[in-house]
Amino acid sequence: MQQQYRAFAQQAPQRSPHATARRGGIGPMMSAGPHPAVPLTQAQMAQQQQAQIQAAELAKRRSRKPTDKNIPDGIEDSIVNPESAQRYRDLKDIERLLDATITRKRLDVLDNTQHPTKLTKTLRIWISNTVQDQVWQGNGPTSDSFDFSGAAEASYRVKIEGRLLDDEDHEDEDKPKLSTADTTKEDNDHGMEANTITNERRNTSSNKLKLSHFFKAMTVDFDRSRFRNGAEQIVEWKKPDAALRQPNGPNLPAAADFDEITFKRNGDENTNITINMFRQEIPEQYHFSAELADVVDMKEGTQQEAVMGLWEYIRLRSLQEDEEKRNFRCDELLKQVVRSDVGFIPMLNEYVAQNLRPLPPVALPYTIRVDEEFHRDPQPTIYDVQVTIDDSSRANLQDLINNPQYLAMLKDISGLDEQLARLVQAVSASKAKHTFMKSLGNDPATFVKNWLSSQKRDLEVIMGEGSNGGDNGYGDEWRRGGSNSVWATQTARESVNVLLSRQR
């Protein structure tokens, strides 16, 4: 039985007989005890003030932290080894060049990981067939026997195997390395069965892409002329939806991760078949219509490539309208794509989508041989299909971008730069002291006179009595009044009027 609970507002407040209640203004009763509104003690207030002072001091230290790592000019006259200053400047130039190179390379690596390049590889496909219970194999009925009950029906088994060739593979390699344990089982007339071939070469390269990776569906078309009653045998395979969404995901089902696929059918005559293999491209590739291909100068590609090609055509032909930038005029070629005299740039995707067609499948013709002469020395039919794969270096580049040692190295370099800036600041202070003492020792009278004049000008600027422009620093004309003073000029009147108008 489910318990029934009442709302909290309807429950009577439970008070301890020893607890004293207090009311904090207009509102519900609050039980006695600590409350966030309790005033802070003197120790807590002192602790907060101390924390604020420390934070302010830390902010001041950050603002005063030296960042200049350039040694002052003329340092060669004040040090024992003048060549060290030049070597330091050369090291700074090399460091600047290395930093620019590393940053540019890192940005290139990051761009390659975000926009991976495709490599073209060769997928070699072997097609062969074996026979069973054929007449010439001696298992069929003889002319002297009229008992047909024990005779098995003649059949054949077609095997399709694919393997991605490496760059070091020889072109004269004709036969795949099959395992001795090639176990298959019969299937019905509406399906195919996939069996993974286990051999040493495939086990050594676990990251090798398999046959099922490159295709999303396969069908087999039989020669219709061989079926007198018009019945057609159907053989097809489709990749599961989970594998279509994540083709490189872990733990793929057996129906989506195989190198070899076989099917068995009954028959005792040679038959022509066509194996249709539908590619799986990420992003999906399309076949462009003739009208769109004339505009973008491509016959196949992705939808994004077609949109970019269409926009480049509009931009290079200056077809965009001057008044309304979202519209463009259509020439003779664009009229066949857009089907209008004026196009709308936000609808480029729609214009392209109606001119896209699915890629035609890879058609591999094959003749199923069941005669004895062929099977004395059977040879598979070999096809080479060009496929695209992601660059294998992308994973290594991704590891390089996310390398934790790189962040630790940057932290160490930042600490070294801070130490170097402090040393350069100390060198600059020593250089200033050395210059001061040297100037004082060479000509004390002139140095003291110039130094007093500089201090006087600095004091006038601090007290607000400094002059503007090329004044000698006394500012007497700004303190003098009358008709001949600076305040009586036209420039002063205009400046006062501008100031008064701003205050309104």
KOLBA-766278 format. One line per 2 residues: for each residue x, z, y of C-alpha. Coordinates in nm, 4 decimals. Last residue first. Example, Ala and Ser with C-alpha at 12.3 -4.5 7.8 and 13.67 -1.06 7.14 Angstrom:
2
1.3670,0.7140,-0.1060 ~ 1.2300,0.7800,-0.4500 .
***
This chain:
504
2.5159,-2.1816,7.0933 ~ 2.8692,-2.0641,7.0164 .
2.9819,-2.4200,6.9432 ~ 2.8680,-2.5386,7.2866 .
3.0687,-2.2606,7.4547 ~ 3.3871,-2.3586,7.2717 .
3.3425,-2.7275,7.3564 ~ 3.2834,-2.6438,7.7229 .
3.5950,-2.4233,7.7306 ~ 3.8060,-2.7028,7.5775 .
3.6737,-2.9559,7.8279 ~ 3.7584,-2.7269,8.1173 .
4.1087,-2.6587,7.9802 ~ 4.1803,-3.0295,7.9407 .
4.0624,-3.1037,8.2970 ~ 4.3223,-2.8669,8.4406 .
4.2375,-2.5479,8.6299 ~ 4.3253,-2.3140,8.3417 .
4.6839,-2.4460,8.3342 ~ 4.7476,-2.3040,8.6784 .
4.7524,-2.4844,9.0132 ~ 4.4122,-2.3666,9.1321 .
4.4897,-2.0047,9.0540 ~ 4.5874,-1.7995,8.7502 .
4.9207,-1.7244,8.5764 ~ 4.9151,-1.5665,8.2278 .
4.9134,-1.9018,8.0461 ~ 5.1852,-2.0318,8.2774 .
5.4070,-1.7350,8.1880 ~ 5.4154,-1.8109,7.8161 .
5.7725,-1.6838,7.7520 ~ 5.8448,-1.8809,7.4319 .
6.0242,-2.1872,7.5659 ~ 5.7064,-2.3907,7.5470 .
5.7043,-2.7110,7.3348 ~ 5.3576,-2.6741,7.1853 .
5.1848,-2.3423,7.2148 ~ 5.3250,-2.0201,7.3521 .
5.3450,-1.6788,7.1910 ~ 5.1803,-1.3808,7.3546 .
4.9697,-1.2802,7.0594 ~ 5.1714,-0.9658,6.9833 .
5.3046,-1.1158,6.6576 ~ 5.3977,-1.4425,6.8275 .
5.5701,-1.2508,7.1057 ~ 5.7641,-1.0439,6.8522 .
5.8815,-1.3541,6.6666 ~ 6.0014,-1.5091,6.9898 .
6.1939,-1.1942,7.0763 ~ 6.3490,-1.1718,6.7290 .
6.4709,-1.5287,6.7588 ~ 6.6234,-1.4600,7.0996 .
6.7919,-1.1441,6.9688 ~ 6.9399,-1.3436,6.6751 .
7.0668,-1.6175,6.9002 ~ 7.2445,-1.3672,7.1242 .
7.3799,-1.1680,6.8267 ~ 7.5173,-1.4858,6.6640 .
7.6762,-1.6087,6.9856 ~ 7.8580,-1.2790,7.0350 .
7.9611,-1.2294,6.6688 ~ 8.1168,-1.5749,6.6172 .
8.2674,-1.6206,6.2645 ~ 8.1871,-1.2744,6.1256 .
7.8217,-1.2767,6.2208 ~ 7.7729,-1.6251,6.0776 .
7.9380,-1.5177,5.7503 ~ 7.7351,-1.1975,5.7274 .
7.4048,-1.3744,5.7766 ~ 7.4964,-1.6630,5.5453 .
7.5962,-1.4181,5.2698 ~ 7.2787,-1.2166,5.3144 .
7.0663,-1.5336,5.2919 ~ 7.2562,-1.6488,4.9818 .
7.2070,-1.3094,4.8187 ~ 6.8320,-1.3325,4.8840 .
6.8245,-1.6873,4.7443 ~ 7.0179,-1.5770,4.4336 .
6.7732,-1.2908,4.3796 ~ 6.4823,-1.5307,4.4073 .
6.6536,-1.7658,4.1617 ~ 6.6920,-1.4754,3.9193 .
6.3265,-1.3817,3.9571 ~ 6.2202,-1.7436,3.8988 .
6.4365,-1.7583,3.5852 ~ 6.2725,-1.4448,3.4468 .
5.9282,-1.5937,3.5073 ~ 6.0314,-1.9225,3.3477 .
6.1585,-1.7334,3.0416 ~ 5.8255,-1.5536,3.0056 .
5.6335,-1.8807,3.0349 ~ 5.8621,-2.0385,2.7744 .
5.7874,-1.7533,2.5341 ~ 5.4130,-1.7941,2.5855 .
5.4388,-2.1703,2.5385 ~ 5.6252,-2.1123,2.2108 .
5.3541,-1.8774,2.0885 ~ 5.0924,-2.1398,2.1714 .
5.2903,-2.4050,1.9819 ~ 5.3363,-2.1734,1.6834 .
4.9587,-2.1608,1.6430 ~ 4.9517,-2.5340,1.5515 .
4.6100,-2.6724,1.6406 ~ 4.7396,-2.9991,1.7917 .
5.0020,-3.0475,1.5202 ~ 4.7504,-2.9773,1.2454 .
4.5237,-3.2432,1.3966 ~ 4.8136,-3.4872,1.4031 .
4.8793,-3.4244,1.0351 ~ 4.5131,-3.4833,0.9556 .
4.5127,-3.8043,1.1612 ~ 4.8231,-3.9343,0.9824 .
4.6076,-4.0715,0.7014 ~ 4.4591,-4.3314,0.9351 .
4.0948,-4.3700,0.8502 ~ 4.0026,-4.6374,0.6005 .
3.8937,-4.9998,0.6243 ~ 3.8262,-5.2231,0.3236 .
3.9511,-5.5676,0.2176 ~ 3.8276,-5.6673,-0.1271 .
4.0593,-5.8029,-0.3967 ~ 3.8811,-5.9332,-0.7049 .
3.9957,-5.9352,-1.0680 ~ 3.8115,-6.0725,-1.3711 .
3.9258,-5.8933,-1.6848 ~ 4.1047,-6.0705,-1.9711 .
3.9851,-6.0571,-2.3305 ~ 4.2224,-6.1847,-2.6027 .
4.0217,-6.2383,-2.9228 ~ 3.7192,-6.1488,-2.7164 .
3.6951,-6.4899,-2.5557 ~ 3.6878,-6.6822,-2.8842 .
3.4306,-6.4495,-3.0417 ~ 3.1603,-6.5223,-2.7886 .
2.9916,-6.2435,-2.5861 ~ 3.1163,-6.3379,-2.2410 .
2.9395,-6.1893,-1.9353 ~ 3.0166,-6.4265,-1.6500 .
3.0975,-6.2697,-1.3146 ~ 3.0180,-6.3391,-0.9500 .
3.1240,-6.0754,-0.6939 ~ 2.9046,-6.0653,-0.3807 .
3.0157,-5.8208,-0.1077 ~ 2.6895,-5.7381,0.0646 .
2.5762,-5.9002,0.3889 ~ 2.6104,-5.6707,0.6914 .
2.2792,-5.5564,0.8294 ~ 2.1542,-5.7490,1.1324 .
2.1766,-5.6601,1.5002 ~ 2.0170,-5.8688,1.7765 .
1.7175,-5.6417,1.8431 ~ 1.9519,-5.3446,1.8752 .
2.1626,-5.5147,2.1436 ~ 1.8790,-5.5557,2.3921 .
1.7587,-5.2025,2.3200 ~ 2.1065,-5.0579,2.3773 .
2.1382,-5.2528,2.7032 ~ 1.8158,-5.0930,2.8305 .
1.9805,-4.8750,3.0996 ~ 2.1232,-5.2013,3.2474 .
1.7854,-5.3701,3.3044 ~ 1.7807,-5.7469,3.2652 .
1.6341,-6.0276,3.4754 ~ 1.5458,-6.3794,3.3544 .
1.4102,-6.2551,3.0224 ~ 1.4739,-6.2886,2.6489 .
1.7621,-6.0392,2.6748 ~ 1.9807,-6.2156,2.4177 .
1.8756,-6.5783,2.4718 ~ 1.8568,-6.5214,2.8468 .
2.2086,-6.3813,2.8383 ~ 2.3547,-6.7146,2.7303 .
2.1750,-6.9201,2.9979 ~ 2.2521,-6.6761,3.2764 .
2.0694,-6.3502,3.3222 ~ 2.0663,-6.1585,3.6498 .
2.1395,-5.7891,3.6465 ~ 1.9397,-5.4799,3.7360 .
2.0545,-5.1197,3.7646 ~ 2.2621,-5.1984,4.0735 .
1.9533,-5.2837,4.2781 ~ 2.0478,-5.4466,4.6087 .
2.3690,-5.6167,4.4973 ~ 2.2422,-5.7404,4.1621 .
2.4825,-5.7335,3.8686 ~ 2.5697,-6.0800,3.7412 .
2.9296,-6.0735,3.8604 ~ 3.0424,-6.2812,3.5566 .
3.3127,-6.0262,3.4722 ~ 3.0714,-5.7328,3.5077 .
2.7903,-5.8824,3.3019 ~ 3.0302,-5.9889,3.0238 .
3.1954,-5.6472,3.0247 ~ 2.8516,-5.4834,2.9890 .
2.7670,-5.7023,2.6889 ~ 3.1003,-5.6247,2.5254 .
3.0464,-5.2518,2.5796 ~ 2.7005,-5.2739,2.4236 .
2.8347,-5.4733,2.1267 ~ 3.1160,-5.2255,2.0702 .
2.8663,-4.9388,2.0762 ~ 2.6477,-5.1136,1.8197 .
2.9398,-5.1450,1.5835 ~ 3.1097,-5.4702,1.4911 .
3.0664,-5.8143,1.3412 ~ 3.0479,-6.1663,1.4853 .
3.2410,-6.1049,1.8036 ~ 3.2726,-6.3066,2.1269 .
3.0447,-6.0641,2.3166 ~ 2.8192,-6.3383,2.4575 .
2.8356,-6.6017,2.1821 ~ 2.8014,-6.3294,1.9161 .
2.4815,-6.2052,2.0813 ~ 2.3139,-6.5449,2.0498 .
2.4427,-6.6041,1.6946 ~ 2.3114,-6.2669,1.5809 .
2.5575,-5.9894,1.5259 ~ 2.6335,-5.8495,1.1802 .
2.6448,-5.4738,1.1866 ~ 2.8962,-5.1974,1.1169 .
2.7976,-4.8337,1.0798 ~ 3.0313,-4.5779,1.2298 .
3.1351,-4.4959,0.9623 ~ 3.0996,-4.7926,0.7288 .
2.9413,-4.7937,0.3819 ~ 2.9545,-5.1390,0.2297 .
2.6863,-5.2841,0.0050 ~ 2.8234,-5.4175,-0.3260 .
2.6346,-5.7051,-0.4909 ~ 2.7444,-5.7913,-0.8441 .
2.6338,-6.1409,-0.9399 ~ 2.5610,-6.2185,-1.3058 .
2.6038,-6.5170,-1.5360 ~ 2.5127,-6.4593,-1.8986 .
2.6801,-6.5608,-2.2265 ~ 2.4411,-6.5081,-2.5155 .
2.3863,-6.2219,-2.7665 ~ 2.1949,-5.9741,-2.5500 .
2.1070,-5.6090,-2.5044 ~ 2.2278,-5.4257,-2.1964 .
2.4833,-5.1582,-2.1170 ~ 2.6011,-5.0421,-1.7742 .
2.9352,-4.9178,-1.6478 ~ 3.0801,-4.7629,-1.3305 .
3.4395,-4.6672,-1.2685 ~ 3.6222,-4.4953,-0.9840 .
3.3756,-4.2135,-0.9288 ~ 3.2493,-3.9667,-0.6699 .
2.8891,-4.0257,-0.5590 ~ 2.6974,-3.9961,-0.8882 .
2.9334,-3.7183,-0.9988 ~ 2.8153,-3.5019,-0.7096 .
3.0544,-3.4337,-0.4200 ~ 3.2140,-3.0907,-0.4200 .
3.3872,-3.1230,-0.0818 ~ 3.2705,-3.3493,0.1990 .
3.4344,-3.6808,0.2733 ~ 3.1177,-3.8920,0.2622 .
2.9151,-3.6244,0.4420 ~ 2.5766,-3.7722,0.5445 .
2.5850,-4.0463,0.2815 ~ 2.7009,-3.7978,0.0163 .
2.3988,-3.5767,0.0819 ~ 2.1693,-3.8814,0.0679 .
2.2789,-3.9727,-0.2832 ~ 2.4568,-4.3079,-0.3271 .
2.2450,-4.5831,-0.4725 ~ 2.2991,-4.7699,-0.7991 .
2.1178,-5.0751,-0.9291 ~ 2.0503,-5.2751,-1.2446 .
1.7152,-5.4477,-1.2843 ~ 1.6534,-5.6890,-1.5688 .
1.4256,-5.9734,-1.4817 ~ 1.1168,-6.0901,-1.6670 .
1.0317,-6.4543,-1.6034 ~ 0.9243,-6.5210,-1.9632 .
1.2125,-6.7568,-2.0279 ~ 1.4837,-6.5282,-1.9039 .
1.8200,-6.7053,-1.8986 ~ 1.7224,-6.9153,-1.5946 .
1.6985,-6.6005,-1.3882 ~ 2.0758,-6.5419,-1.3942 .
2.1127,-6.1686,-1.3527 ~ 2.1515,-5.9874,-1.0211 .
2.3448,-5.6602,-1.0286 ~ 2.3012,-5.4057,-0.7494 .
2.5361,-5.1619,-0.5799 ~ 2.4710,-4.9106,-0.3025 .
2.6530,-4.6969,-0.0445 ~ 2.9973,-4.8485,-0.0893 .
3.3480,-4.7505,0.0229 ~ 3.3632,-4.3961,-0.1150 .
3.2205,-4.4969,-0.4536 ~ 3.5431,-4.6758,-0.5444 .
3.7612,-4.3711,-0.4933 ~ 3.9717,-4.2573,-0.1998 .
4.3005,-4.1093,-0.3132 ~ 4.3383,-3.7461,-0.1989 .
4.4093,-3.6230,-0.5505 ~ 4.7120,-3.8463,-0.5862 .
4.8916,-3.7177,-0.8980 ~ 4.5669,-3.7088,-1.0915 .
4.4994,-4.0716,-1.0097 ~ 4.8349,-4.1833,-1.1476 .
4.8046,-3.9732,-1.4615 ~ 4.4736,-4.1094,-1.5670 .
4.1186,-3.9878,-1.5671 ~ 3.8541,-4.2511,-1.5075 .
3.5361,-4.1115,-1.3593 ~ 3.2191,-4.2314,-1.5266 .
2.9157,-4.3620,-1.3391 ~ 2.5924,-4.4650,-1.5188 .
2.3583,-4.7318,-1.3982 ~ 1.9809,-4.7430,-1.3656 .
1.6524,-4.9179,-1.4295 ~ 1.6848,-5.0562,-1.7821 .
1.7724,-4.7197,-1.9323 ~ 2.1171,-4.5778,-1.9872 .
2.3585,-4.5680,-2.2772 ~ 2.6510,-4.3322,-2.2752 .
3.0055,-4.3499,-2.1617 ~ 3.3288,-4.1808,-2.2676 .
3.6627,-4.3402,-2.1885 ~ 3.9062,-4.0899,-2.3375 .
4.2111,-4.3132,-2.3735 ~ 4.2516,-4.3299,-2.0004 .
4.2729,-4.6565,-1.8157 ~ 4.5699,-4.7792,-1.6226 .
4.4375,-5.0814,-1.4422 ~ 4.5406,-5.4338,-1.5349 .
4.6578,-5.7151,-1.3105 ~ 4.9527,-5.5865,-1.1131 .
5.1160,-5.9039,-0.9879 ~ 5.0810,-5.8005,-0.6230 .
5.3020,-5.5012,-0.6750 ~ 5.1937,-5.1624,-0.5379 .
5.4209,-5.0181,-0.2687 ~ 5.1596,-5.0377,0.0056 .
4.9111,-4.8563,-0.2114 ~ 4.6167,-5.0260,-0.3746 .
4.2735,-4.8653,-0.3674 ~ 4.1227,-4.8712,-0.7132 .
3.8039,-5.0211,-0.8462 ~ 3.6438,-5.0401,-1.1911 .
3.3349,-5.2251,-1.3000 ~ 3.2587,-5.2180,-1.6755 .
2.9952,-5.4290,-1.8460 ~ 2.8707,-5.3273,-2.1938 .
2.7248,-5.5775,-2.4375 ~ 2.4490,-5.5678,-2.6955 .
2.3373,-5.7162,-3.0281 ~ 2.0440,-5.5351,-3.1904 .
2.1276,-5.3327,-3.4990 ~ 2.0417,-5.4656,-3.8472 .
1.9117,-5.2064,-4.0930 ~ 1.5503,-5.3321,-4.1096 .
1.6406,-5.7028,-4.1331 ~ 1.6265,-5.7281,-4.5137 .
1.6142,-6.0983,-4.6057 ~ 1.9700,-6.1222,-4.7237 .
2.1452,-6.4348,-4.8414 ~ 2.1573,-6.5917,-4.4905 .
2.3269,-6.2826,-4.3467 ~ 2.1947,-6.0195,-4.1016 .
2.4228,-5.8808,-3.8238 ~ 2.7200,-5.6430,-3.8448 .
2.9825,-5.9050,-3.9214 ~ 3.1333,-5.9166,-3.5689 .
3.0342,-6.2835,-3.5359 ~ 2.6683,-6.1848,-3.5203 .
2.7216,-5.9337,-3.2366 ~ 2.6755,-5.5645,-3.3039 .
2.8748,-5.4606,-2.9963 ~ 3.0353,-5.6423,-2.7059 .
3.2821,-5.5442,-2.4338 ~ 3.2799,-5.6419,-2.0682 .
3.5253,-5.6705,-1.7816 ~ 3.5276,-5.6484,-1.4027 .
3.8394,-5.5223,-1.2233 ~ 3.8202,-5.4445,-0.8504 .
4.1232,-5.4140,-0.6237 ~ 4.0568,-5.2475,-0.2876 .
4.3075,-5.3690,-0.0319 ~ 4.3614,-5.1666,0.2839 .
4.2866,-5.2187,0.6527 ~ 4.3616,-4.9196,0.8725 .
4.1208,-4.7748,1.1260 ~ 4.2238,-4.5807,1.4327 .
4.0901,-4.2384,1.5135 ~ 3.9318,-4.1775,1.8555 .
3.9334,-3.7984,1.8996 ~ 4.2484,-3.7499,1.6918 .
4.4171,-4.0465,1.8587 ~ 4.3283,-3.9156,2.2062 .
4.4796,-3.5766,2.1227 ~ 4.7970,-3.7431,1.9980 .
4.8212,-3.9502,2.3159 ~ 4.7645,-3.6379,2.5278 .
5.0407,-3.4625,2.3357 ~ 5.2723,-3.7566,2.3880 .
5.2089,-3.7560,2.7628 ~ 5.2600,-3.3791,2.7875 .
5.5794,-3.3938,2.5814 ~ 5.7186,-3.6772,2.7955 .
5.6319,-3.5081,3.1268 ~ 5.7822,-3.1779,3.0100 .
6.0949,-3.3535,2.8846 ~ 6.1445,-3.5356,3.2163 .
6.0998,-3.2151,3.4168 ~ 6.3419,-3.0356,3.1862 .
6.5984,-3.3127,3.2288 ~ 6.5660,-3.2893,3.6075 .
6.5986,-2.9105,3.5975 ~ 6.9060,-2.9380,3.3741 .
7.0639,-3.1727,3.6283 ~ 6.9899,-2.9225,3.9055 .
7.1563,-2.6459,3.7042 ~ 7.4582,-2.8668,3.6412 .
7.4838,-2.9274,4.0155 ~ 7.4793,-2.5538,4.0863 .
7.7384,-2.4899,3.8140 ~ 7.9781,-2.7379,3.9772 .
8.0295,-2.5060,4.2764 ~ 8.2133,-2.2454,4.0645 .
8.3015,-1.9445,4.2829 ~ 7.9805,-1.9378,4.4787 .
7.8957,-1.9430,4.8513 ~ 7.9713,-2.2990,4.9582 .
7.7900,-2.4458,4.6556 ~ 7.4743,-2.2594,4.7514 .
7.4235,-2.5043,5.0334 ~ 7.0656,-2.5746,4.9397 .
6.8694,-2.2969,4.7757 ~ 6.8175,-2.2853,4.3962 .
6.4917,-2.4307,4.2774 ~ 6.2910,-2.2117,4.0408 .
6.0134,-2.1212,4.2867 ~ 5.7357,-1.9272,4.1153 .
5.7959,-1.5751,4.2329 ~ 5.5303,-1.3169,4.1494 .
5.3925,-1.1824,4.4740 ~ 5.0317,-1.2735,4.3958 .
5.0614,-1.1367,4.0438 ~ 5.2182,-0.8172,4.1709 .
4.9411,-0.7758,4.4257 ~ 4.6783,-0.8187,4.1519 .
4.8547,-0.5531,3.9427 ~ 4.8549,-0.3167,4.2402 .
4.4837,-0.3716,4.2937 ~ 4.4135,-0.3046,3.9250 .
4.6280,0.0113,3.9330 ~ 4.4479,0.1363,4.2433 .
4.1098,0.0697,4.0826 ~ 4.2120,0.2571,3.7676 .
4.3332,0.5540,3.9764 ~ 4.0065,0.5579,4.1661 .
3.8150,0.5606,3.8376 ~ 4.0262,0.8495,3.7047 .
3.9809,1.0455,4.0253 ~ 3.6048,0.9996,3.9995 .
3.6105,1.1162,3.6380 ~ 3.8180,1.4228,3.7252 .
3.5900,1.5124,4.0156 ~ 3.2856,1.4962,3.7928 .
3.0443,1.2109,3.7958 ~ 2.6852,1.2642,3.8943 .
2.4256,1.2465,3.6133 ~ 2.2290,0.9215,3.6352 .
2.3400,0.8109,3.2899 ~ 2.1632,1.1143,3.1363 .
2.2940,1.4079,2.9358 ~ 2.0297,1.6466,2.8023 .
1.6805,1.7632,2.8765 ~ 1.3962,1.5407,2.7752 .
1.2584,1.2899,3.0164 ~ 0.8902,1.2753,3.1208 .
0.7591,0.9380,3.2140 ~ 0.7796,0.7953,3.5641 .
0.7609,0.8839,3.9301 ~ 1.0666,1.0902,4.0137 .
1.3068,1.2160,3.7483 ~ 1.0902,1.4792,3.5873 .
1.2529,1.7592,3.3927 ~ 1.1691,1.9060,3.0592 .
1.3194,2.2254,2.9207 ~ 1.3936,2.2325,2.5505 .
1.3379,2.5527,2.3535 ~ 0.9889,2.4699,2.2284 .
1.1129,2.1234,2.1255 ~ 0.8989,1.8457,2.2534 .
0.7251,1.5745,2.0599 ~ 0.5496,1.3310,2.2923 .
0.2054,1.2282,2.1637 ~ 0.1991,0.8842,2.0150 .
-0.0097,0.6145,2.1786 ~ 0.2776,0.4585,2.3754 .
0.4812,0.4189,2.0567 ~ 0.2144,0.2033,1.8924 .
0.0717,0.3259,1.5688 ~ 0.2106,0.2473,1.2326 .
0.0143,0.1533,0.9205 ~ 0.1885,0.1754,0.5856 .
0.1411,-0.1040,0.3356 ~ 0.0000,0.0000,0.0000 .
***
